[in-house]
Amino acid sequence: MNLLVKMPDGNTVAMQCHYPPVWATCIEPQLTTYPAKINGHNIHLLIPVVTGKPKYNKDGTLKQPGKTGTEEVKFSFR
């Protein structure tokens, strides 16, 4: 997957998500702003994800929302 990342200084950088390691995750993020960590030639996007199922009352109203977490997805410079 290819991604165009806008850096804090306004420049854009072409990046790619790779699958080689078994543990790697490659998510196509929605177009928005994400917190990120820059590590050498990689950018790790911190993408919010729902990790648990919500619970509902018998009348269909929300009793407890699904648990949310953060998925760290690594993109490398092309």
Buried (B, 14 or more C-beta within 10 A) or exposed (E): EEBEBEEEEEEEEEBEBEEEEEEEEEEEBEEEEBEBEEEEEBBBBEBEEEEEEEEEEEEEEEEEEEEEEEEEBBBEEE
